[in-house]
């Protein structure tokens, strides 16, 4: 029986789900390893699909959401890699990691998705209309993401070190976390491979009942709600459903503040938690879109 594969590929692991023609889940696994298109390189990605081909020799279609992919040339290169390694594969559907999450949450309906994880973005679709806001990357934006919170808090720490800020409490929070000289603390911020580690620091920072951190939460929520409003207007959706995903929403203060603010700002909004295993939905997408090359 033919097989249909869904893959959620990121910088630290990739998750794969395989279903048969009757939508039965026949394989599901999370595997450690970098499958970010930009940083992993073609050879590593090719090796990954060679390994998949060893276990699944009758793959008809693949749907993949991949971090670090965007341009048409990149997608064409990825298609070539997949077709070369999965000889019976007839079709490949490629999404960015954020697009894959959007289509996994709303496979047959309109909807909006906000992600606040390592990075952040808002996307929406309504029939043929698609819109996005934010997601400009960790250097320029990603407000409300784990990296953004860590960056803003460390910047306030450095302002205290330089005598510009009198926020001794933030200095104490960061100093206790690291117990390192300031110039050693910031080293990881300039290392792209440490981006996930830097973002994960926000988990501890957001637990602190600190006025500055609470103001960061309010600011990020306010501005992301403006992004959501922009997307709603552009795709002309009435009574929208919004799914939220990402590790920042695991913080109770952030989530409760977000829910309270968005319900007061956007009427007739249905708010749902996003699905966690998008690779299974991507496998179903592969089945629906088989033979569409």
Secondary structure as UniProt FT lines:
FT   STRAND          3..9
FT   STRAND          13..20
FT   TURN            21..22
FT   STRAND          25..32
FT   HELIX           37..40
FT   HELIX           42..55
FT   STRAND          59..66
FT   TURN            67..68
FT   HELIX           72..85
FT   TURN            87..88
FT   STRAND          91..96
FT   HELIX           97..105
FT   STRAND          111..116
FT   STRAND          120..126
FT   TURN            127..128
FT   STRAND          129..134
FT   TURN            138..140
FT   TURN            143..144
FT   HELIX           146..161
FT   TURN            162..163
FT   HELIX           168..178
FT   HELIX           182..185
FT   HELIX           186..190
FT   HELIX           192..194
FT   HELIX           195..205
FT   TURN            206..207
FT   HELIX           211..235
FT   STRAND          241..245
FT   HELIX           247..250
FT   HELIX           252..265
FT   TURN            267..268
FT   STRAND          270..273
FT   HELIX           278..288
FT   TURN            289..291
//
